[in-house]
Structures are given as C-alpha cells and as structure tokens.
Amino acid sequence: MAQTTATVHHETSADKTRKLTKMALCVALMAISAYISFPLPFTPAMVTAATIIVNMTAFILKPNDAFLVILAWLLIGAAGMPVFPGGAAGLGRLVGPTGGFYVSFLVAVWLMSKLLNGSNSFKKMVILGIAVGMPVIYIGGCISMYLVAHMSVWATLVAAVFPFIFGDIVKVFAGAFLATRVNAFLKK
C-alpha cells in the first residue's frame, strides 16, 4: 500500500496580517472610489470608479477573500454608512433599481478571482474582466432595473448596459494595471 503525503500550507501570522491588510484596504478603496461617480440623465445607474476597484480586488485576492471584501462593503453601506456611489447609503440602495449591480459584484469578484487562479498576467486579467466580470455585473444590474423600475428589456439595456460598455472596458484595464503593480510590489 503506497503512502501519500499531502503538503499542508499553514498560514503564518505575517501571512494572515498581510491578507487582512489587503482586504481592509480593498474595502476602504471600494468606499472611496464610489465617491468618484457622476449620474447620467437617462438612467438611475451612475458612472463610478468603484468598478476599477472591483476588478482590482478580484485580481489581487483569493476568491473567498474578494467575496468577503465586497460583502463587507455592502453591509457597511446597508447599515447606513455612505459608501455607495454618489455617497448613498442604506438597504434601499440594494433593493432599488441599481442594487443588482452592487450585489452582482459579489459573484463577479469571486468568479474572476477563481478563474485567475493566482496568475499575475495582465492579459488574463483583462480577458476575465471583460468576458466574465462585466457580463455578470450587467446581468445583475439589468435584473434589478427591469424588476424594480419596470422597464422593458430594450429600455433596461439602454439604461444599464450600452452607455457603460466603453468606460467599463477602460476600467477593467485600469483595475488590471493596478493589480499587476500591487501583486508585483507584494512579492518583493
């Protein structure tokens, strides 16, 4: 009978501190970046820098850690701290017409991080952001806008997707750029 040995990686205290520090910084950056936003006159959704940080978070953290960062941000905002785009807060934002965007960040960061699998490839990050993250976020945003704002499918796409595509592609590139720099810095 052959005996197999499994390699067990035990997190050191320094590893745990580094991980928690990265997570806390990502939560803080989510809150700050949401203030960098502006409304568009034809949609309840805002253009926001938070999506840059959503991408960066997915690309620098492990899947569960990235999920917890977005969950913490959502809970802080739902509890009344003004951390949502435009300085908004409250549970109403999560069940309103744009709430689907915010809640879908949870799925998007987890999936992108899982599929990235620890790689620091800028190209892979950009592909995942555009092919996985953006569609997941758009689907969540469309569902909430369609259901809450009672818009037609076409009107929902016009309000929740079409005006944001170009800017979101740019934000994926920005998030991937930041992530590659952060990952390289942390490996020193």
N, C-alpha and C positions, 0 to 999 in steps of 0.2 A: 504494500500500500504506500503510495507516494504521498509525502507530506508537503503541503504548500504553505508558503509563508506570505502573509499579506503585509504590505508595507502600510503602516499606520502613521499618519502625519498628525502630530499633536501641535496645536497652536500654542506658541509661546505667549507670554504676557505682552511682549513687544508687538507680535503679530495681531493680537486682539486689539491693542491700543491703536495700531495703525489702521485696522479695519474700521473701528468705531469712529476714529477721527475722520476718515474719508467719508463715512456715512453721514456724520454730523455736518461736515462741510457741504455735502451734496444737498441735504435738507435746507441748509441756510442759503445755498445758491439758488435752489428752487424758489424760495420765498423772495429773494432779492430780484431774481430775473423776471418774476411775474409782474413786478412793478414797471419793467421796461415793456410797455404794451400800449397799444392805441386801438380805438374802435374803428370799425368800418361802418359807414352809414346804412348799409343794406343787409347787415347780419348781426345777430346777437353775439357772435364769436369775435374775439379780439385777436389781433396780431400780437404775439408775445414772444419774448426771448426765453420763456420757460422751456420751450421745446428744444432749445440748444442744450439746456441742462438735462432734460430728459434723455437725450441721446448720449451726452457725456456720461451720465450716471450709468446707463446700460453698458457703456464701453469700458468703464473703469472698475466696476464692482461685479461680484458674483451674482447670479440670478436672484437668489433669495435676499441678498443684501440690497440690491437695486429695488426689488419689490418693497422691502421694508422702508426704504427712503421715501418712496412715493406715498406709501401708506401713512407714514408719519406726517408728511406734508399735507395730505388730505385730512387727516384727523385734526391737525393743528388749525387748518382753515375751517373745518366743520365746527370746531369748538369756538370759533369767533375771532381768531387772530387773522388780521387782514393780509393773507399770504397768497390769495388767488389773483389772477390777472386783474390789473386795474386797482389793486388794493382792496378787492372784495373779500368777504368772509361769510361764513355761515353755512349751515346744512342746505339751505335753499339753493346755493350755488351748485351743489352736487346733484340735486334733483331737478334743476332748471334746464333750459334748452341747451346750455353748453356743458352741463355736468358730465355728459358722456365722454367728452374729450378728456377731462381730468381723470375720470375713473379708468378710461382705457389706457392711460399712462402706465397703470399697474401691469397690465398684460403686455404692453409694448416693451417696457424695460426688461421684464422677465424673459420674454422670448428673444429679444435681441442679445441680451447677455448670455443666455443659454446657447444660442447658435454661434455666438462669437467664440465661446469656449476658451477664454483667456488669451486669445490672439491680440496682437497689437498692430495688426495690418490695417492701415488707413483705408485701403481699397475695400477690404471685407466689411469694415465698419460702415462705410458709405453705402455699400450694396444692401447691408442689413437695415440701415436706417430708411432707405428709400423703398426697398421691397417688402420689409416686414413692419417696421415701426410706423411709418406714415399710413399705410393701409389700415392697420389696427386702430390707430388714433382716429382716422377719418370714419371708420365704421362705427366706433363708439360715439363720436360726435354726431354722425348722421342719425343714429338710432334715437339719441336723446332729443335732437332738434325735431325730427319727424314726429315723435310721440308727444313731446311737450308743447311744441309750437304749432302742431297740427298743420304742417306744411306738406305740400305734395312732394313726391320723390324728386322731381326736377328742381323745385324751389329749394329743397334741402341740399341737393348737390351744389346749386348755385350759391347758397349761403354758407355751407360747411366745408366744401372741398375746393372748388375751382379757383376762388380768389387766393387760396393759400398755397397751392402747389409749388410755384416757383420759390416763394420765400421759405417754405419748409425744406425744399431741396438745399437751399443755401444754408439753412440752419443745421441740416444733417452734416454737411461739410464742416461747418464751424464746430459742432459737437465732436466730430471725429478728430478734427485737428487738435482741439483741446485735450481730448482723451489720449491721443498718442503722446502728447507732450507730458501730461500728468503721469501716464504709465512709465514713460522713459525716465522721468525725474524720480519716481518712487523706486525704481530698480537700482538706482545709484547707491 
